[in-house]
Amino acid sequence: MIAAYAGVFTGQQEGSAALRFVRFWVETLGGDDNRALGSLSALPLLDTLARLLPRLLMPWAARIKDLLDQWQVTAADRGVRVANALLLSDEKQAHPRMLTFIQLLARLYGVMLTSLMHMKFSNQPPLDAAAKELAMRRLLPPLGAQGITGENTGGVPLEMNALFGFLSLLFLDATLRRAEGWDGEPSSSDGSQRRQEAVGAIKGVLGSFCVLDEERRFELFQMTARLEARWGLPLSPALMQSVSDITEQALYQRAVEPFLKEKNVIDSEGEHVLESAWMVQELPKKRKSVLVLVTNHATYLLTHPRGLMCTVCESWKLCPTGPRFLRRLPHYKVEKMLLDFSAAYGAGHRFKLEVSEKAKGKAPTDMQFSSLHVGVAPRMLAAIHRVHPRSLPVVIDSALPRVIRQIHQESKGGKPDGKGDVDEVDSNVLLVLRCERDDKTAKDPGARLLVITENALELFWERPEFFGLVPWSDLNSADDIEQPNGRELLQLEASLDIDELSSLDMVMSAEPQVIIEPGGGEKVTLTFADDAAVSLFRQYIRRVLWGHGQTSWNESSKGGPTGV
């Protein structure tokens, strides 16, 4: 009845009622831990949604298909510039609603697939895995052998295949990226941000798809190859590597949970893993790689097992053994969750768990972790927030923008004014993002904080032990001067004037890089952890380039064609 009201069965699949229908199910099913849907009794609901959602996705997929076909024909007949102009014009008029629809649909499919992962059809792992593969064929039916270019010989038709719909948007995004390189208007950067949100949701769906059915991964790669041949445009290696990383981490998390229960690290009854990620530990002890694992009871710290690790088997096979336990921090002992300021720009690279004074005792105090990957830190804190007994809020660090402001004042020969207004500090900063510097001129290659302002690209060394500490110049009480000076968090390494840049090349390889050549200076090479990070850089650097009269840059994929 709800679906009929939303227009799922009529020609109103793109209307407001249909959008509210999708948003309702996203909020209803995705608000809490997906294990709430892990009961087999939820399977009929998932099956019903899987029958309805393609009716909402496929009209948009058909529109994307027509846009890309038209772009290909126009580029051949009238030239690439004309084809790009027409495509960008259509994006500004009709794409915002489409992107909202597809992002919500991808999130809903992601919730459904994650719920299927948590279902237990049998106590015997082989039977359970086989049952999940069969169930997923109901949620995401396979495409016929000739579904892309010819007659369908089995499975669902092309127009009802959800994977085709999601992959089509990835190809549209790739095409628009190249088109934006020719565009002289900064307004298209708004569409780029909306596309990245939809692309992020789609990567989650594709990762879950690969986790649930190993045999059907080939179907995904085959469909991608066919679409690349159809539109003559490959997806970037950075994007495909990101999907691979999501899949590997999900498989590893699925394997680690029973291993830890067997070792009595986590409770065999009632405790389950919510999130996990390999991160850098910064406090109380520095470790290059630790597994931060969040359950519904506590946050666990694990590391690689002693001895040599297997270099042949996949990581999720836990060969020769699984991770080694280091520490357990119950959620009730955490009194503050601090997230770094880059989260305000869509990044989020560092977080800190502050332990209550009563709970500290003789044990190590606070724990702090970081990752160059975008979104890992916010995702981990969101999982803790959901299950914290006091629903502890996530606090965004306000010290970092004050430190940046103070450095800017010092570079101009001024003195700190003692004003701690974050809004004032942020007025000239467009992006705060972490990356790695790897070039001949770098004294110490490694992680850097990248700050983009209206006039410059700035690179900073970081001292993580000063994270969250306010500079002395911003303190209001003389008693607080006993704390370390937060100004020591950053040290300016390089500042590249936008007007003096000679070239800026983006290499969308598996490890995306940006190669910057200042006029008359040595090249600076920045390496980003994933495609999401380099996409944020691309989005904000475009705004700066347009403001300085620059209208194009080079963007390429190693092993593929070079485009603008």
N, C-alpha and C positions, 0 to 999 in steps of 0.2 A: 504494500500500500504506500509506504514511504517512497519507494523507488518510482511508482507510478506518478505520485504527486510531483516528484522532482523532474519528471519528463524523461526518464531513462528509456522508456519504450516509445517515445514520440520523437519529433524533430527538434525538441528543446534541450538536447543533451549539452548544449553550450551555454544555457541560461543560468540566471542567478540561483534558481531553485536547485539545479543540479550541483552547482558549486557548494551550496549549503549542505546538500546531501553528503558530499564527499568530506567536507570539513567536519560534519557531525560524527562520522565514523572515525575519522582521524583522532578527534578529541576523545571519543568514547573508548576506543580500543588502544590508543597510544599514549594515554595520559600517565599510566603507571607501568610497573614492571610487566613485560610481556608474558611472564609465567602465569599471570592470572588467566590467560587464554590457553594455557598449556594443557588443559583438560581435553580429553577426546570429545566431550560433550559440545565443545566449541567448533568442532569440525564442520557440522552442517551450516553454521553461520558463515564460516570462511568459504565454504563451497558456494553458498548463495551469492556472497559478495564477488567471488571470482567469476560468476556468470553475468553479473550486472556491470562490473567496472569496465570491461572492454567496450561496452556500448558508449561509455563516456570518454574513454581514451581514444578510440579509433577515429572519431571525427577530427580530432586535433592531429593525429598521426597522418590522416589523409591530406590535411591541409599542409603539413610540413613536407610530405612527399611531393605535392604539387609545386610548392615553393622551390624545392631543390631541383625538380625537373625543369621548371621554368628558368631558374638561374642558369642551369647547364646549357639549355637551348639558347638563351639570350647571350651568354658569354661566347658561344660559338658563332652566332650570327652578327652581333653588334659590338662585341668586345667585353672584356672583364669589367671595365670601369662602369659601363652602363648597367650590366647585370648586378654589380655590387650596389650601385645607387638605388636601383629598384628594390632590391632586397632590404636595404636599410630603411627605405621609405615605408615599406610594409611593416617592418619591425616596430617602428615608432607609433604606428597607428593601431595595430591589431595584436601584437605579441604579448603585452602585459597580462591580459586575461588568460591567454593560452599558457603562459609560463606558470601562473598561479595554479591553474587546473592541474597541469602535469606534475608540478612539485607536490601538491597534495595527494594526487593519485600514487606517485612514487612512494611517498611516506606511508600511505595506507598499505600498499603492496609489501613494503618493508616490514610493517608490523605483522602482517599476515604470515610472511615467510619466517620471521623470527619466532612467532608463536608456534609454528609447525616444528621448528627445531626443538622446542621445549616439550613437545608431546612425546609420550612414551607408549608406543604400540605393543612392545614386547620387551621382556627382560633379557632376551637374547639379542645382542648387538646386531648381528647380520639381519635378523628378521625385522628389527626396529628400523634399520637403515633402508631395507627394501620397502617397508610400508610407507616410510616418509617419501621415498622417491615416487611411489605410486600416487600418494596424496598430492604431491607437488604437480603431478601431471594434470590434476584437476584444477589446481590454482593457476598454473601457467602451462596450458596445453602446448605440446610441441607443434612446430610448423611442418607442413608437408615438404617433401623432398624438393619440389620445384616452386616453393612458395614465393620466392622473390621475383623470378624472371619468367616463369612459365606456368604450366598447368599444375595444380596442386594434386599430389598423389597420396596424401595421407595427412593426419593431424588437422588442426584448424586452419581455415583460410587466412591469407595474409592480413586482411582487413580486421581480423579479430584476434591477432596475436599481439599480446602486450609487450613482449620483448622487442618486436619491430617498432612499436610506438615509442618506447623509451630510447632505443638506439637511434631512431630518426632525429630526436632532439639533439643527441650528441653530434650528429653530422651537421645539423643546422647551426649549432654553436660553433663548430669548426669552420663552417663557411662564413659565418658572421664575423668571426675573429679576423679572417683575412680581409673581409670587406671593410671592417673598421679601420684597417691599416691605410685604406685609401680615403677615409672619410675625414673631412675637415671640420666637423662639428662635434663639440664635446658632449652633446646631449646623449649620444649613443652609449656613453659609459654607464648611464643608468640602466639601460637594457642589459649591458654586460653583467652587472651585479645581479639582476634578477635571474639571468640565465645560469650564473654560477650556483645560486641556491637550488635551482632545479637539477643541475648536473650533479651536485653533491647528493641529493636524495636518490637520483638514479644510480649512482655508483654504489650506494648502500643496497639497493635492490639486486643489482648484478652480482655483488659480492655474496649476498645470501643465497642467490640462485646457484652459484658455483659451489657453495658449501653443502647444500642439500643433496645435490645429485652430481657426482663426479663425472659420470658418463655424459651428461648433457652439457658439460662445459664446452665440448666440441661443437655443439649446436650453436652456442653463443658466438664462438670464434668463426664458425662457418657463416653465420648470418652477417657478422661484421665484415668479413672478407667480401661477401657478395655485394653489400651496400657500398663498400669502398670501390669495387669495380663498377657499380652502377653509376655513382656520382663522381668518380674519378678523384676522390679526396680521402686520404687516409686519416684515421684518428691518430692523435699524437701519441708517441710512446709513453709520455708522461702520464696521460690519462689511463692507458691500459695498465701501466705499472701501478697506478693508484688502486685500480680495481683488484689487481693481483695481491697487493699488500693488505687490503681489506679482507680478502678471502683467506689469506694465510693467517692473519691474526685471529679471525673467527674460528678457523679450524684448530689453531693452537689453544684458544680458550676452551673450546669444546673438549679437547683431549686432556687439558690440565685439571679440569674439575674432578673427574673420577680418580685421577692420579692422586690429588691432594686428599680426597676422601679416604682412599686406600691407605695413605700414609698418616691418617688421623691429624692432618693439619687443619682441615675444616671439618665441621660436624657432618656426619653422614646423613643425618635427618634434619630437615628444616633449613639448612644453610645452602645457598647456591650463589654462583658467580653472576654478578651484574655487568661489570666492565673489567677490562684488563688492557695494559699497554706496556711495552718496553720503553723506559724513560731513563733520563740521567738523574741520579740522586745527588742533590747539592747540600742537604742538611739531614741529619747531624754529621754525616760522613759522606765524602765524595766518592761516588761510584759511577763508572762510565755507562753501565747498562744494568738496570734492575727491572724486574717485572712487578709493576704495581697492580694489584688485583683487589677489586672491590666486591665484597659480598654483601648480603643483607644484614650481616652482623658486624663486620669489621673491615679494615683495610689491611691487606697483607703485603709484605715486602719479601720478594724472592729474588734469587740470582741464579746464574748458570751453575750446573753441577760441577764438582771438582773433577779434574782430569780433562783429557782431550774430548772435544765434542765431535760427533759424527758429521762428516762433510759430504756424505752421500745421500742419506735419507732426508726427507722433508722435516722441517722443524716440528710439525705437529705429531710426528711419530714418536717423539720423546726418546730418541735413540742416542746414547745407550740408556739414559734415564731422564726423568723430568727435572724441573727447577728445584733449587735448594732453598728451604725456608730460612728467613732471617729475622723477621719481626712481625708482630700482630698488634694493631692499634684499634681497639673497639671504638665504634662510632660515638658512644656516649661520652668518651673522654675528650673528644674534639670540641673546642669551644669557639673556634673561628676558622673559616675557610677563606683564604685570600687568593684571588685570581689576578694575574698580571694585567697591566693596563692595555696591552695589545688586543685583548678580547673586545675592547670597545670598537676596534676596527675590523672585527671579523676573524681575528687570528687566535690569540690565547695560547701561550707557550709555556707558562710556568704557574705552579700553584703551591700553596703552603698550607699545611694542617697544623694549627696551633693547639697545643694540648693544655687543658685547664691546670692551674697550679696545684690543685688538690690531687690530680691524677698523675702528676709527674713523678713524684717520689725519687728513687735513685735511677730510674730508667732514662734513656736519652729523651730530650725534650721534643721540639717540633720536628716535622718532616717536610722537606721541600724537594720538588721534582720539576724537571723541565723536559721539553721535547721540541725539536724543530718542526715537527708536523703540525699543521693547522688544526685546531679544534680538539686535540687530545685532552688538554688540561680542562677545558670547560665540560667535556663529556664525562670525565672522571668525577669532577665535583658535582655535576648534576645527578650522577648515580648515588653519591653519598647523601646529597640533599634529600632525595626521595625516601631514603630509609633511615635518616637520622631521627632519633627519638624526639628531638625538639624542633625538627624541620629547620635546621640551622640555615640561614641565608648565605648565599655566596657574595662576598664583598670584593668589589673591584679596587685594586691598588690605586691610591691617589698620589703616591710619592713619586712615581716615575715621571709623570708630566711636569712635576715641580723641579725635578733634577734637570730635565731637558730645558725647561725655561731658564734655569739658573745658568746652564752652560751657554745658552744663546746670549744671555746678558753679559757674561764674561767675555765672549768672543767679540762683542761690540765695545768692550772697554768699560762697561758699566758694572755696578755692584748689585747684588741681590736685593730686591725691594721688600722681601719678607711677606709678600702677598701670596697666599696659598689657594687662590681661586682657580680651580681646575679648568673652568670654562675659558678663563683668560689665557691660561697656559696653552690650551689646545687650539687656539685660534689660528696659529700658523702651521700646525702639524697636520698633515693629511693622512699619514700612515705610519704605524709602528709595527715592525715585523722582524722576526729573527731568521737568519740565513747563515751560510758559511762563506767565508772569503778564502779563495784558493787561487792565488796568482803570485807571480815572481816578486812583486813589490811588497807583499804582506810579510811583516816581520814574524808573525805568529799565526799561520793559517788555522782557521777554526771558526767557531760560532761568533757571530757579531749581531748587534742590534742595528737594524736598518731603519732610519727615519727619513721620510720624504716630507719636505716642506714646499712652500710655494716657489722657492728659488734654488733649492739644493737637495742633493742626496747625501746623507750623513751616515757614517759608520762608527759605531761605538764598541769599545771593549766593555765587558760587563764583569762585575764582582758580585756573584749571586748572593753571597753572605749578607749583603746590604739591602736585599730585596725587601720592600715594604717599609723601610725606614725613611722618615722625613728629613730633609736637609736641616741642619741647625738653623739656618737663616729663616726658616719658616716656622720654627717652634715659638709658641706663645709664652711658655713658662721657662724660667731659668732652671727650674728643677729638672726639666726634661733633658737638659744638656748632657746628662750622664749617659744617654743612649749614644751609640755610634752615629757618626755623621752620614746620613743617607746620600750626601753629595758624592761619596766615594763609589756609588753604584756604577757610574758610567765615566768613561774617559774617551774623549773624542779622538778617533784615529784618522779619519779623513772626511773632508767636506768637498763634494764635487758640485761646482756651480752649473746649473742647468744651461745657462747661456753659453758655457764654454765646452759643452759636450760635443764631441766630433761624431760619435756613432753610438748606437745602443742596439745590440743584437740579442735576440731571445732564441735559445736553443731548447726546444721542447723534447729533449731526450728523456730516457727513463729517469735520469737525475737532471731536472731542468736547470739551465744556467742562463744568466744574463751577463753579457760581456760589454762593459762600458769603456769607451775610449775617450778620455778628456782631451781637449785640444792641446797638443804639445806634451802630453804626459803618457805614462805607461798605462796599459790596459788593466782594468779592475774586473776580476771574475767573481761573480756571486753564484753560489749553488744553493738551490732551494730543495727542501725535503720532499715536496710533492707538487702536483699540478695546482692544487688549491692555493698554495703559497705564492707561486709564480703568477697565478691569475689575479690575486690581490695586488701584487706589484704592478702588473700590466694595467689593471683598471685605474689605479691612482696615478701612475706615471703618465698615462694618456692625458689626464686632466692638466697636469703640469706642462706637458709638451704643447697642448693646444694654447695654453695661456702665454707661452713664449714663442708662438708662431711656428712651431714644429708640427708637421702633419703626417709623418710616416716614420716607420722603423722597420728593421728586418726581423722576421720571425721564421724559424725553420725547424724541421724535425730531422734529427740525424738518421740517415738511411732513407729519407723521403724527399719529396720535392720542396724547394724553397719558395716561400710566398711572402707577401707583404701584409 
